[in-house]
C-alpha cells in the first residue's frame, strides 16, 4: 500500500502563525500617528463607539466581583471589534457603530478564550503578588523586626505592588496582538498570545517607548474632565491595528 500523500499546503494556514518582524523604536510614534488618522477618518462614529465602550465598562464595573470578571472576559471581544473597524477603514469601507460588537460574529469562541486567559492571568498575578508580599511580611516578623514593623509592612506592600505591575505588563504584552491575530489571521488564542509576547519582546524598544507615550497621553486625556478618554480609546485602537500591520506585515 502506498503511503498517504502529505496534506495540501494552504497559504492561509501559514498565515495563522506569522513571524513578527523587528521595527525601530521610533515606529511607536508612527503607530500613534496612524491611530490619530484613523480617528479623524470618522470622528463622530468613533466617539459613539468609545462612549458605548466606556459606559459598558463603567456599568459592569459597578457590579461587585462578577462585573469586573465579565469586563475581563469581554474586553478582547470589544477590542477585536474596534480592530475590525480599523481594518474596514483601511480597506476603504465605512466605519459603523456595530463594529464594536463585530467580534461576536467573528471567532467569538476564540476571543472568549483569550478573555478567559486574561481573567486567569489577572487572578494569578494578584495571587502571586499577595503571596510575595505576605511572605516578605512574615519573614520580617520571624526575624524579630517588630520594632520596625511599620517599615516592614510598607516594604512588603511595595514589593507586592512591583511584582503585580511586572506580571500585569507581561499580561498586557500577551494581549496586545492577540485580538488582531485571532480575527484577522484565525490564529488559535493561546498561540496568538504567545506570538504577541514574542513580538513585543522582539521590539522591546518600540513598545517601551510606546508605553511611556500612552502613560503621558492618559494623563493628558484626563485633564478636560476625563473627556479626552473618549478620543484616546479609538486612537489606541488604531494604534493597536497600525502596530499589528507593521510587525505582522503580511495579512491573512
N, C-alpha and C positions, 0 to 999 in steps of 0.2 A: 504494500500500500504506500502510495507516495505521500510525502509529508504535506501537511496543510500549508497553503500559501500564507505569507505574513499578512497581517491586517493592512488594509489600504491606508496610505498616508493621506491625511486631510489637513490642509493649511490651518483650518480653524482650531484643530486640536493642538497644534504647535503654539498658536496664539494664546491659548489659555494659560500657558506658563512662560510668559516672555521674560527675557533677561533685561533687568534695569541697566540703563547706561549712566555713566558719570557725567555730571554737569558742573559748571563753575559755581562758586559761591554767589556771584552776582546774579545768578539765574533767579534767585528768590525775588529780586526786585522786579524782574520781568513777569513773574507769575502774579505778583500783586497788581502790576500794571494791567495785565490781561484780565484779572478779576474785576478791576475797576471798569475796564472797557465793556465787559460782559454786563455789568450793572447798568451802564449808560445805554446799552443797546435796547433795554426795555425796563426803565426805572420804575414805572408805575406797577407793572406786573411783579417785579422783584420785591418792591415794598409790600405788596399784598401778600406775597409768598412768605416773606420774612416775618410779617405781622402775625400771620396764621401760625407759623412755626414757633414764634416766641410765645404766643398765647397758649398754644398746646403744651409747651414745656412748663409754663407758669401754672396752668390749671392742674396738670398732672403732678407738679411739684407740691401742691397743697395737700395731696393725698398721702398720709403717713406711710412710709416704707414702700408700699406697693406702687405708689405713684412714680417714685424715682426708679423702681425696677422696670416699670413699663417704659419710662423715658430711655433708659439704657438699652433696652431691647429694641425699641422702635427707632432709636437715633440713626443707625446705619440705613434703615429703610428711607427715612426722610432725606438723609444726605445723598443717597443714591438717586432719589427723585430730583434733587437740585442739580446733581451732576448730569442727569439725563436732560434737564432743562438747558444746561450749558452746552451739552452736546448738540441739542436741537438748534441752538443759536449758531453754533459753529458751522452747522450744515446749511445755514440759511433759512431755517424754519422758524416759525413764530413760537415764542415762549408763552406758555399758558399756566394759569394757577394750578391746574390739575397735575402739572409736572411734579409738584411736591409729593404727590402720592403715587407717582408712576412706578416707584419701586415695588409697590404692592402687586403690580401686574407683570413685573419683570424680575424673575429669580427671587420671588418673595421668600421662599423657604431658605435659600442660602443666605439671604440678607438677615433673616431672623436668626440663623445660626451665628452669624457674625455678632449680632446683638447679644446672643447667649454668651459667647466668648468674652464679649465686652463686659457684661454683667459679672461673670465669674472672675474675670481678671481684676475688676474693681474690688470685688469682695476679697479676693486673695491678697491684693495689695494692702487693703485695710487690715486684714488679719495679720499679715507679716509685720506691718508697722507697729501694731498693738503688741504683738509678741516680743518684738525687739525692744520697744520702749519699756514694756513690763519687765523684761529680763534685765535691762540696764538698771531699772529702779530696784529690783530685788537684789542684784549684785551689790549695789551701793549700800543697801540695808544690811546685808550679810557681812560686809566688810567693816561694819561698825561706823559708818559715816553719818550717824544720827545727828551730829552737830551741824552737818551741812545738808540736811535732808531737803531743805527748800531748793538748794542749788542742784541736788541730785534729781529732784523731780523735774526741774526746768531742763536739765541736760537730757533726761530720758525723753521728755516730750519733744524736744528739738531733734533728737536722734530719730525718733519715730516719724516725725514730720519729714525729715530729709529722706528717709527710706521710702515713705509713701510717695513723695514727689518724684523720686527716681523711677519707681515702679510705674507710676501713672504716666510719666513721659514715655516709657517703653511701650505702654499700652496704647498711647496716642499714636506713636510711630507705627505700631502694628495695624492701626485703624486707618491711617491717612490715605492709603491707596486701596484699602480693602473694598470699599463700595464701588469705585470705578472699575476695578478688576473683575468684580462679580458681575456687574450689569453690562459692561462693555466688552468683556472677554469671556464671560461664562466660567471664570476661574473658581474652583471649589473654595469655600470660605476659609478653611484653615490654610490652604496653600496661598490664598490671597493675602492673609495676614502675615505669613512668613515672607512672601515676596515684598510686602510693604516694609517690614523690618529691614530686610536686606537692602532695599532701595534707599531707605532713609540713612542707614549706616554707611552705605557706599557714597552717599552725598552728605556727609556729616556737616561740612562747612556750610552748604546751602541751607540745610534745614535748621542748623543752629542759628544762623543769621535770620532766617525766616521766623523762628520762634521769638527772637528779640523784637523783630518788627511787629509781629502780631501782638506781643505784650504791650508795646507802645500804643498801637492802634486801639487796643481795647480800652486803655485809659483815656485816649483822645475821644473815643466814641461815647464814653460815659459823661463827658463834660456837658453836652447840651441835654441835661435831664435824662440821659441814657438813650435818647432818641437816635443817636448815631449808630447804636447797635443794629437798628433796622436796615441800615446801609451796610454795616460791616458783615452781616450774615451772608448776603448774596455775594459780596466781594470775596469773602473767604471761600464760598462755594466755587466761584470762578477761579480762585487761586488753586484749589484742590484739582480742578479739571485741567488747568494750564500746566501744573506740575506733573500731572499724570501723562499728558500728551508729550511733555518734554523728556521725562525719564523713561517712559514706555512709548517711543515714537511710532511704532508700527501698530495700527489699530486692527482689532479683530472684527 
